[in-house]
Structures are given as structure tokens and as C-alpha cells.
Amino acid sequence: MGNRMLCKVLVNSTLLVWGLTLLCSGCTRTSKTHTGTTDAPRRLSAAEFQAFSSAPPDYRLAYGEGANQFGELRVPAGGGLYPVVVLIHGGCWKEPYAVLRDLGPLGDALKKDGIATWNIEYRRLYEPGSGWPGTYLDIGHALDHLRLIAKEHRLDLNRIVVLGHSAGGHLAMWAAARARLPKESPLYVDNPLQVRGVINLAGTMDMTDNIKNMEAGCRDKVVTGMLGGTPQEVPERYAQVSVMSLVPLGVPQILIWGEYEEFVPLPLAQKYVNMATRAGDTARINIVPGVGHFDLASPFTKSWPVLRSSIKAMLDGTPPD
């Protein structure tokens, strides 16, 4: 075969492989799972998750003076007081990776169910003031800001649930645990707003554990960057943001994990639930078959019925067994 003909065959073969790769991006992926099996169903990618559109929020309100100290409020039409779900997005606590718009579709879906949402933005790595203690203070200030806007927007402060995804799941758990902080902590505030419960979608409960895996997934030293050092260098900071160290939280907790979760392995979530339960908390984990990390936070995937029922039960004060 001549050189020209050989090159033509190689080019055509490359194009064929490339075309099949694109075609199969919508097919079932075959990958190894935590159980060691193969033929895992296709999971939502980060790009697909962020591509879903949402309606504009009803209000954009500042809770601080910084550019990223604001939240988006969605309020159902009609009268009466509305329960509130506080939404905290993920993105490895890192500014380029995610914004509050990612949870806009969840806000839209909950609004249709008669539930108000307060979707909050916060300072992320490596913005000025982010990390310790700024990011955590932002979460606390945003939550407490509901007291100032509740009357005008008909929000029921007795029915508040905090929900976070990924890095936001970690922040949501911490927000529910603020009353457990020691008074000498720079994160401490007197009389933090109480919540009815917390829902964690694959966020870490212990910043001292799984650091290598999380930083590999985030492609950056985000854990040590958030806290300004390693657990050995600043142990008191890790203790004040890891709910593993703060149980019992005193509120119900629902952890929702996908079968194919990779950022925070399922055994770590189960370890936390066991610890929280032994400490006297009502805590449990729901595992959604066939889904991955990003499916959990979308109302357009098979995990939505599980999340929706968990939210409604938590707001009603009767989280399912």
C-alpha cells in the first residue's frame, strides 16, 4: 500500500472512532463501580448539569456588601406563609467551578410545589476573604438574613430546611451545626437562626478525611486552601467546620448519595450516620440506584422523586424512616 493510501486509511479510521465516541456520549457508559461491577448506567456530567436552564428569580437580595454576598429568592404566588429551602451550591468551594445558577432549576421546581427558596452565593476560593473564616461566615450571614426579609416575603421561619450539593452539602451540614460552635470560635454567632433539618447531597461531613480524593477530584488543594493549612497545622479549624466533631446537631439529617458517587465515598457517609445516630440525632442515608454525583441536584433525573419527598417530609416535620 502506498504512503498516500495508508494516510487516507488512517485518517478515515480516526474520524470513525471520533464519530463513534460522540455518538456513544449518549449511550450507556461502562465503568467500574464501588461494588466492583461494570456496565454502570450513564450519569449526568458537570457540563450537562450546568446546562439546564431556569427562570429568573423573583428577587436578588444582598446579605452583605461583597459582590458575591447575595442570594436569589423565589416565592410562590398566592397568600400565606411559605416554607423555605435554603439552597447552597457546590463546585469544590472554588470560584471558577460553579455558581448559584446551578441550583436554579431546583428553585423553580420547588416554587411550583409551593415552597420558597433562598439560593445563596458566597465567597469562594480564591476570591478575597474566602476560605477560613470568610466562606463560613457568608453561609451563616445568608441564613440569618432570612429574619430580615421574612415578613415582606411571607416566609415561614419555623419551616426552614438547608439543602446543599457537594461542597455545598458540607456547608449545609455546617450551617445546621452552628449552635454547637464554641464561643471562642471566629465562626460563632449568638442565637443563629434555627432550621428544621438539613439535606446533604454528597457533601463531606469530615474535612479531615478523604482529603487526597477530594483534592484529586477538584484538581486543586481546595481543602487545605479552604482552611489555611493541614489538619496537623490548624486542627481547631477542622474541628469547627467538620460536623463529625459537632454531633449531635439536634436536627434531623438526610444524606442522599448516588450509587456511583466518587467525590465522597459511601462508607464515609455511612460512618457519619452511624456516629450521629449513636449521639442521639435522627440521621439516615438514602442511596439512589444508578445515579452519580451531579444527578442528585437536578429535578430532571431519576433522583428527583427521592429528593422531593425528603424535602417535603423534612418541612412537615416527619422525615421518613
N, C-alpha and C positions, 0 to 999 in steps of 0.2 A: 504494500500500500504506500503510495506517495505521501510526502510530508503534508501537502495541501489537503489531501483527502483525510489524513489522520487528524489534522487540526479541526476539520469540519465535523468529524465524528465526535471529537472530544467536546467541542462547543455545544453541539446538539444534545449530548448526554448531560452536560452541565445544566442546560436550560430545562431539560426534562426533570432532573432532580429538583431544581429550584421551583418549578411549577408544581410538582407533587408536594413539596414542602408547604407551599402556600395553600394548596387545596386541602391538605390534611390539618391545617391550623384549626379547622372547624370540626375535625374528627375526634374520635376517642384517642386520648394520649395513653401510651403505655409507659408506666413508670413504676419504680419500686416504692412501696408504701411502708409505713411504720410497722405493719404486720408482716412485711416480707413478701407480700403477694404482688402480682403485676396486673396490667390491664386496668389501671385506675381511670375513672371517667374524666373527661375534660373539665378542668377547673377554670374559673374566671381569672384572667390575668390582671395585673395592676392597671395596664393601659385600658383594658376593657371596662374595668370597674370605674375608672375616672372618666370614661367617655359618656356615661349615662347623663342625660340632661335633667334639669329640674326647673321648676317655675321660680321666678324671682321671689325672695322672701317678702313678707308683709312689712317688716321693719328691719333696719340695720341700726343698731344702737351701740354706743361706746360704753364700756365699763371702766375705761382708763384713758390716759392721754396718749399712749403709744399707737403707732399706726396699725398694729395687729392686736390691739386690746379692744375688740368689739365682738358682737355676736349678731346672728341673724335670727329674728323671731318670726315664727309662723303661727298664726292664731286662727282657729276655725271660725266660720261665720256663725252668727246666732248669739243668743244670750247665755247667761250663766257663767259659772267659774269653770275653767278648763284645767285638767291635769296637765302637767308639764314633763316632757322628757328632755333632759339636757344632753345634747349630742357633743361628743368630743372625738374629733377625727384623729387618725394615726399618721403614719409617714415617718417612722423612725425618729420622731421628735425633731425632724430636720426640715428646714425651710424649703429647700427645692423639691422635696418629695411629695408633699400633699398640702391641701388647703381645706378649709371648712366646706367648700363647694362639694367635696366628695360625698358628704352625708346629706346634701340637699335632697336627693331622691327619697331618702328615709323620712326627711321632714315633710315632704309632700304626701307620702303615703300615710303618715300618722295624722296629718291635718285632716285628711279625708275620713279618718276614724274618730274625729272629734278631739284630738289630742294636740295641744300646743307643743312646739319645740323651740328650744333655745340652743342654737347651733353655734358654738363658740370658737373663735380664733384665739391664738395665744402666741407668745414669742417662742420661736423655735431656733435650734442650732443652725447657723452661728450668728444670729441676729444679736445686736446689743441688748444686754440684760437677760438673755435666755439662759437656760440651764439652771443651775442652783444659784440662788433660790427663785429666780425670776419666773421661770415657766410654771412652777408650782404655785407661786403667789398669784399668777394670772388666772389659773384654774379656780382657785379659791375666791378671788375677787369677782370673777364672772358669775360664779354660783351665787354668791351673796348679793350680787346686783339684782337678782330676781326680786328681792324685797322692795327695791325702789321702783320697779316697773309693774309689779303685780296688780295694783289697784287699777291703773289706767288700762291695762290689757286683759283684765278679768282672769288672772292666773290663780290657781288654787295652790297656795304654798304648803298645804297639808298633803298634797299628792304630787310629789316630785320624785322622779327616778333619774338617775345618772346612767348614761349608756356610752361606752367608749369602744372603739375598734383598734386593735393592735396597740401601738404606742398610746393611743387614746384610751384603750381599755385599762392600761396601767394607771393613767391619770384619773380615770373614773373611779377605780378602786381606792386610790389615794384620797380623792375628794370625799368619799363616803367615810374615810377613816380619820378625817382632820380633827375630830373631837378627842382623839386618842393621843395627840401630839403633846409632848412635854412643854410647859410654859416657857422654858428657856430656848425653845426652838425658834429660829427666824421665820419658820412657816406657821407658827402658832397665831391664831386669832381668837379673841374671846367671843363665844356664842356663835359659832359657824352655823349657817343655815342647815337644818336637818333635812335629810332625804328619806324617802320611804324605802328605797332599796337601790341596788346597783346591778347593772348587767354588763358583763365583761365579755367582749368578743375577741378572744385570743390575745389578750394583753398580759404581760408578765406581772406576777404578784411579788416577785423577789428579785430586786435588781442585782443582788449579789450572785445569783445563779444564772447559768445559761448565757453568760456574757459573750463568750467566744462565738457561740452560734448566732446570737442576735447581731453582733457586730459584723459577722461574715455576711449575714443576710442583708444588712443595711449598708455594707461596703464602706464602713466608716466606724471609728471608735466612738459610737454615739452614747453608749452607757457611761463610760468614763468621761466623755465630754460633757454629758448632762450634769454629772455630779462633781466634776472637777478633780477627779483622781480615782484610784482603785479602791476597792473595799478595805484594803490594808492601810491606805493612806488617809481616807476620810470615812471611817466606819460609822460615825454618828450620822452622816448624811444618808448613807444607805439604809440605816435603821429607821430614819424618819420618813422615808418615801416608800419603803417596802412593807406592804400590808402583812406579809408573813411575820413581821416584827410587831405589828399593831393589833392583831386579833385579841379579843373579839371586837368586831366592828360595831356590833349592836344593831345591824340592819340586815335584812335578807340579801343574799347574793346569788345571782345566777350566772354561771360561766357557760358560754356556748362555744364549742370547739368544732371545727370541721374534722372529718375523718382523716383528711390529708394535710393537717396543719404542720408547718415546718418551722415557723419562727419560734414558737413556744411549744415544745413537745407536750403531748397529752399527759404523760406521767407527772410532769411538774404541776399541771392544773389539778390532777387528782390528789397529789400530795398536799396542795393547799386546801382543797375542800375537806380532806380528812382532818387537817390541823384546825381549820376554822370550826368544823363541827364539834371536835373534841373540846374546843374553847367555849362552846355554847352558842355559836352562831347558827342560823339557818342558811346553809350553803349547799349548792349542788351543781353538778355539771351535766349539760345536755350535749351529746355528741351527734352531729348531723351527718348521716352517711353520704358518701360520695361527693363531698364538697371540700374546698380548700380555704385558704386564708381570706381571700377577698370576697368569696361568695357570701360570707357571713354577714356583711354590712350592706347588702343590696336587697331592695324589695322585689327584684326581678329574678331571683334564683329560688331553688327548692328549699333553701334555709329560711325564707321569709315567714312561712307559717309558724315555724318554731319560735322565731324571734318575736313575731307579732303576738302570739299567745302568751309569751313570757312577759312582754311589756304590759299587756292588759291585766294579767294576773297580779303582777307586782303593783300596779297602780290601784287595783282593787283591794290590795292588802291580803290577797290569798294566792301567793305563788304556788304553783302546782308542785306536788311531791315528785 
